[in-house]
Structure formats: structure tokens, C-alpha cells
């Protein structure tokens, strides 16, 4: 039986979004070699807001910034901004593939968090999947390995803040317009980082770097727009396994742009995290939405 065209289109859109996020991570890694990661995250959200405003503000007007739960929206946006700072700081200090794989445990953390704080029932396999994911992390940052050290805590911290962001997203579902939630989150992250980033301000070294700063926001916003379109055409539960294209693309981009490829043990850890996530997602036990950056 062939998949209907709408399903294939939604899968293609989600894969495109995941590849866009991996490309964003590569750009952020490159820029973070010469600029503070907080400044890179600031540019990512400022230009993201600009793109979304240009696309949606003319037709949505004030609806794009209207919310019934402003405190939850602000907290969600803060989690989003902090998660990006943590991840960009981590990916600046370690290979992209490994950093992305560590952050990819976030959906399983969301499931656990929903059980602990939202009172949801634990889906079958939650605890073994959490254990398997952390086993994958330990294979990546194993004692004696090249990545053993504090930098590995940064993408792990990013995963924790992504968990908070996703749990708050659940609490806002059905309360505010979905696009408004997406826009307000980026707007709050941009505002927070606008306060914090000036202390670490560095001008781009040349026009290419300036263009890359702008591109962080453009690529990030493009990825989000693809996500929105994907979920307009397809079932969220059916799409969830394909969000793990992101760590696969991170391996390719890490090799292509930085000449970095995981060793055999790290690759086993990455595979364990991804396979665990895909199995849980395919069985409908993980959040249907992928990690949003």
C-alpha cells in the first residue's frame, strides 16, 4: 500500500525542517568559534522574529502577539533562549554530531517531566527508554574518551531547558493560537538575549560573518515554517519518528563542514539514543512534536 501524497508531503516537510535545524547548528558552531554563543543565539532569535513578522503580521495582526497566559509564554520563551545558549556553547566545544545526539534525549525527558509535573500516566517503556538514552550519552562522554568533561553538560542542560519549553507548550496548547505561541516564544527569547548579549558584543569580522548571523534567524524561521506546514498535512504521531533526521543530518554536516566524525563507541551511543527515540515515537509514546530550536 502506498502512502497518500499528503503523508509523503508532510514527511518531506518535516525532514526538511530537521535538516534546516542541523544546518542552523552548523552555522552556530562556526560563528561560536569567534563570537560568544550568547551573541549567536541573540542573532538567531532577532532575525527569526523579523522573518515571522514579515510573513504573518500582515495577515494576523495583533493575533500574532495575543495571549491569555503571558507569564507562561514568558517562561516558555526564556527556556527557549537559554536552551539555545546552552546548546550553541556546547556545540562550539564539541563535535556537532555528539552534541546533537545528547540534546536528542529531550523528547524522552519531556515524557518523564509530563509524568512528574503534569500528572500524566507513564507510557509503557518510559523508564527503560530513559535508561537507554542515558546509556547512549555515557557511551558518547565515557570516562577516558575525548569528550569526557564539562562541555558535555551544556547540550544536556539544553535538553533540560527544552523539556521545560515543551512542557509549557503543552500547557498552552488550546489556550493560545499556535503561531502566536511560536512567535511570542522567539520574541521573548530575543528580548531576553537583547538584555544579556551587549556585554559580550563583538562586531562580525567581515560581510560573510554578518550574513551568517542573519542566516541563523532565516534558517531557524524557515525550519519552523516547514514544521507548521508539515503538521498541517500529516498526523503528528506518524511524523514523530522522522524528526530523528536531525541527529543523522548532524553527523553528515559535522563531517562535511568540520571534518569531524564520531568514533565507533560514540557512534554506538548516538545510534542507541536515536533508535530508542524512534521506537518510542513510532509507538506513540513520545511527544509528537520534534525538538524546536
C-alpha positions in Angstrom: 0.0 0.0 0.0 1.4 3.4 -1.0 1.3 6.4 1.4 -1.0 9.1 0.3 0.6 12.2 -1.3 -0.3 14.3 1.7 1.6 12.0 4.0 4.6 11.9 1.8 4.5 15.7 1.6 4.3 16.1 5.3 7.2 13.7 5.8 9.3 15.7 3.3 8.4 18.9 5.0 9.4 17.5 8.4 12.7 16.1 7.1 13.4 19.5 5.5 12.8 21.2 8.9 15.1 18.7 10.7 17.8 19.3 8.1 17.3 23.1 8.4 17.8 22.8 12.2 21.0 20.8 11.7 22.3 23.4 9.2 21.5 26.1 11.8 23.6 24.2 14.3 26.5 24.1 11.9 26.3 27.9 11.3 26.1 28.5 15.0 29.1 26.2 15.6 31.1 28.1 13.0 30.2 31.5 14.4 30.8 30.4 18.0 34.4 29.8 17.3 35.0 33.6 17.1 31.9 35.0 18.8 30.2 34.5 22.2 27.5 31.8 21.8 25.0 34.2 23.5 25.5 36.7 20.7 24.9 34.0 18.2 21.7 33.0 19.9 20.6 36.6 20.1 21.0 36.9 16.3 19.2 33.7 15.8 16.1 34.9 17.5 16.2 38.6 16.5 16.2 37.6 12.8 13.8 34.8 13.4 11.3 37.3 14.8 11.9 39.6 11.8 11.1 36.8 9.3 8.0 35.6 11.2 6.7 39.2 11.5 7.2 39.7 7.8 5.3 36.5 6.9 2.5 36.5 9.4 2.0 40.0 10.8 0.3 41.4 7.7 -2.5 38.8 7.8 -2.7 38.0 11.6 -2.2 41.5 13.0 -2.4 41.6 16.8 -3.5 37.9 17.0 0.2 37.1 16.5 1.1 38.6 19.9 -2.2 37.9 21.8 -2.0 35.6 24.7 -4.2 34.6 27.7 -1.2 33.3 29.7 1.5 35.9 29.4 3.6 34.6 32.4 3.6 31.1 30.9 4.6 32.5 27.5 7.4 34.5 29.0 8.7 31.5 30.9 8.5 29.4 27.8 10.4 31.9 25.8 13.1 32.1 28.5 13.5 28.4 28.4 13.8 28.5 24.6 16.5 31.2 24.7 18.5 29.6 27.5 18.4 26.2 25.7 19.9 27.7 22.6 22.7 29.4 24.6 23.5 26.1 26.3 23.5 24.2 23.0 25.4 26.7 21.0 28.0 26.9 23.8 28.2 23.1 23.8 28.5 22.7 20.0 31.3 25.3 20.0 33.3 23.0 22.3 32.5 19.5 21.0 31.6 17.9 17.7 28.1 18.7 16.3 27.0 15.0 15.9 27.7 14.2 19.6 26.2 17.4 20.9 23.0 17.0 18.9 22.7 13.3 20.0 22.9 14.3 23.6 20.2 17.0 23.2 18.1 14.5 21.4 17.2 12.8 24.7 14.9 15.9 25.3 11.7 14.2 24.0 12.1 11.4 26.5 12.8 13.9 29.2 9.5 15.6 28.2 7.7 12.3 28.7 9.2 11.9 32.1 8.5 15.5 33.0 4.9 15.2 32.0 4.5 12.2 34.4 6.2 14.0 37.3 4.7 17.5 36.9 1.6 17.3 34.7 0.2 14.2 36.3 0.2 12.2 33.0 0.4 8.5 33.1 3.8 7.0 32.2 3.6 5.3 28.8 4.8 1.7 28.7 8.6 1.6 28.2 9.2 5.2 29.5 11.8 4.3 32.2 13.7 1.8 30.1 13.9 4.3 27.3 15.2 6.9 29.7 17.8 4.5 30.9 18.8 3.5 27.3 19.1 7.2 26.3 21.4 8.0 29.2 23.4 4.8 28.4 23.9 6.3 25.0 25.0 9.6 26.5 27.5 7.7 28.7 28.9 6.0 25.6 29.5 9.4 24.0 31.1 11.0 27.0 32.6 7.9 28.5 35.5 8.3 31.1 38.7 8.3 29.2 37.1 9.4 26.0 37.9 12.5 24.1 34.6 14.2 25.1 34.7 13.4 28.8 34.5 16.7 30.6 32.2 19.6 31.5 31.4 20.7 27.9 29.1 17.6 27.5 26.9 19.1 30.3 26.0 22.0 28.0 23.9 20.1 25.5 22.5 18.0 28.4 21.5 21.3 30.1 20.0 22.4 26.7 17.9 19.2 26.8 16.6 20.0 30.3 15.5 23.5 29.2 13.9 22.1 26.0 12.0 19.8 28.4 10.7 22.9 30.2 9.9 24.6 27.0 7.9 21.6 25.6 6.0 21.1 28.9 5.0 24.8 28.8 4.0 24.4 25.2 1.7 21.5 26.2 0.1 23.8 28.9 -0.5 26.5 26.3 -2.0 24.1 23.7 -5.6 25.1 23.1 -5.2 28.3 25.2 -3.4 30.5 22.6 -3.0 30.4 18.8 -0.2 28.0 17.9 1.5 30.5 15.6 1.2 33.2 18.3 2.9 30.8 20.8 5.7 30.2 18.3 6.2 33.9 17.6 5.9 35.0 21.2 8.5 32.4 22.3 11.0 33.7 19.8 10.2 37.3 20.7 10.7 36.7 24.5 14.0 34.8 23.7 15.1 37.7 21.6 14.2 40.3 24.3 16.0 38.3 27.0 19.1 37.9 24.9 19.0 41.6 23.9 19.4 42.4 27.6 22.2 39.9 28.1 24.1 40.0 24.8 25.5 43.6 24.7 28.1 42.7 27.5 29.5 40.2 25.0 29.1 42.3 21.9 31.6 41.6 19.0 31.2 43.0 15.5 31.3 40.5 12.7 34.7 40.3 11.2 33.5 40.7 7.6 30.5 40.7 5.4 30.4 36.9 5.3 30.1 36.6 9.0 27.5 39.3 9.1 25.5 37.3 6.5 25.8 34.2 8.6 24.4 35.9 11.6 21.4 36.9 9.6 21.2 33.4 8.2 20.9 31.9 11.7 17.5 33.6 12.0 16.4 32.9 8.5 17.3 29.2 8.6 15.7 28.8 12.0 12.5 30.6 11.0 12.4 28.6 7.7 12.7 25.3 9.7 9.8 26.4 11.9 7.7 27.3 8.9 8.3 23.9 7.4 7.2 22.3 10.7 4.0 24.3 10.7 3.3 23.1 7.1 4.2 19.5 7.9 1.7 19.3 10.7 -1.0 20.9 8.6 -0.7 18.0 6.2 0.1 15.0 8.3 -0.6 13.1 11.6 1.7 14.3 14.4 2.1 10.8 15.7 3.0 9.4 12.3 5.6 12.2 11.7 7.3 12.0 15.1 9.9 9.2 14.1 11.1 11.3 11.2 12.2 14.2 13.5 15.3 12.0 14.2 16.6 13.0 10.8 18.1 15.9 12.8 20.9 13.8 14.5 21.5 11.9 11.3 22.0 15.2 9.4 24.2 16.5 12.2 26.6 13.6 11.6 26.7 14.5 7.9 27.2 18.2 8.4 29.8 17.6 11.1 31.9 15.7 8.6 31.2 17.9 5.7 31.8 21.3 7.4 34.2 20.5 10.2 35.9 17.2 9.3 34.6 15.6 12.5 33.1 12.1 12.6 32.2 10.1 15.7 34.4 7.2 16.7 32.9 3.7 16.9 31.9 3.9 20.5 30.4 7.4 20.2 28.5 6.2 17.1 27.1 3.3 19.1 25.9 5.9 21.7 24.3 8.1 19.0 22.6 5.0 17.5 21.3 3.9 20.8 19.7 7.4 21.5 18.2 7.6 18.0 16.9 4.1 17.9 15.3 4.4 21.4 13.7 7.7 20.3 12.4 6.3 17.0 11.0 3.2 18.7 9.2 5.3 21.3 8.0 7.8 18.8 6.7 5.1 16.4 4.7 3.6 19.2 3.2 6.9 20.1 4.9 7.2 23.5 6.9 10.3 22.8 5.7 13.9 22.3 4.6 14.2 18.7 6.3 17.5 18.1 10.1 17.4 17.4 12.7 19.5 19.2 12.3 23.1 18.1 15.3 25.3 18.2 
